[in-house]
Amino acid sequence: MTQITLHKSEIYATLPNTALTAYFRNAGDMLADEAVLLGAVIRSILATDGHLTNKAIIQRLIEAIESTDDVVTIDIVRKTLEIVVDHTTDDI
């Protein structure tokens, strides 16, 4: 398995959505846990699929909710998912 190492600024640069990028950049430490999770999801998608899309991010976050019973983790994933969905335009 290929490991991709991206720094925080590089992670934001890979996001396909500029509104989402701006939201996380401006949030600072307020969304530290969510930013770490989003970074892990992005690295995972890039390592396995090689192409990052909003749909892939949303799909991975839903899978993360479905695969854990830890309420704290579920809360972080849910909040991250809400942010991603709120800042993603609908497909037409």
Secondary structure as GFF3:
##gff-version 3
##sequence-region A 1 92
A	DSSP	alpha_helix	8	14	.	.	.	ID=ss1
A	DSSP	alpha_helix	18	27	.	.	.	ID=ss2
A	DSSP	three_ten_helix	28	31	.	.	.	ID=ss3
A	DSSP	alpha_helix	32	48	.	.	.	ID=ss4
A	DSSP	alpha_helix	54	66	.	.	.	ID=ss5
A	DSSP	alpha_helix	71	86	.	.	.	ID=ss6
###
